[in-house]
């Protein structure tokens, strides 16, 4: 056993927790797939685009699992394992695909519910979610390539805007449903509120603090072409808990609770035929 994986090392417990949660998430995805897809003809469960929803969910679940098994911090260029799969270029590419899949899941489910209830506000919000996240991903890549944390703060601010809009959409849908669907919407609103609180009070301030600290220390930012080469060829293996301290909380929440919401969206969409029973 590698020294850093000793039971006394909190980093080993953290990584073990990430891998365990991710393995469970993959198992749940396969259980949902077995239960809802393919849907027999005439079944009341499953929307017409259920295959697309499962693909989008898989993109997020498996993408997050990959990032859990091989964790890294992009701007700092640090990772746990010395392999080209831990390169920032590979990891950021996987993250981009996964996050676009997650955003598309929200767009699909909100469009479904908005169309079902005739809520134009919800449908309009559904159409803007993916474009906003595409812009956020561009800021993320620029931050990673140039090592400028300011653009991480902008990226996560755009995620906050996106989920604020999603929260508005869920609030608009609440009067349209009753019973367990309304309770599911309430749970979603609470989850979004917690996520927004985390982004506004922890995540965005953390990146702004890192940006200010780097600016005060006179850290040199990388040029775009120089940075592209750097993200493809340089990764620093570190098992020092101090280097990972700022990543522990958000990574665990991201690879657990956020993935659970992706699985929940998939399950909700798969039960399309049941939802009309609970229209108010």
SULTA-V159920 format. One record per run of one state. SS is the DSSP state (alpha for helix, beta for strand, coil for the rest). FROM is the first residue (numbers start at 1). TO is the last residue. If there is no record, write none. Layout:
BEGIN
ss & from & to
SS & FROM & TO
SS & FROM & TO
END
This chain:
BEGIN
ss & from & to
coil & 1 & 2
alpha & 3 & 5
coil & 6 & 9
alpha & 10 & 36
coil & 37 & 49
alpha & 50 & 69
coil & 70 & 71
beta & 72 & 73
coil & 74 & 77
beta & 78 & 79
coil & 80 & 83
alpha & 84 & 86
coil & 87 & 87
alpha & 88 & 117
coil & 118 & 119
alpha & 120 & 146
coil & 147 & 148
alpha & 149 & 174
coil & 175 & 176
beta & 177 & 177
coil & 178 & 178
alpha & 179 & 217
coil & 218 & 223
alpha & 224 & 233
coil & 234 & 235
beta & 236 & 237
coil & 238 & 240
alpha & 241 & 244
coil & 245 & 247
alpha & 248 & 270
coil & 271 & 271
alpha & 272 & 278
beta & 279 & 279
coil & 280 & 280
END
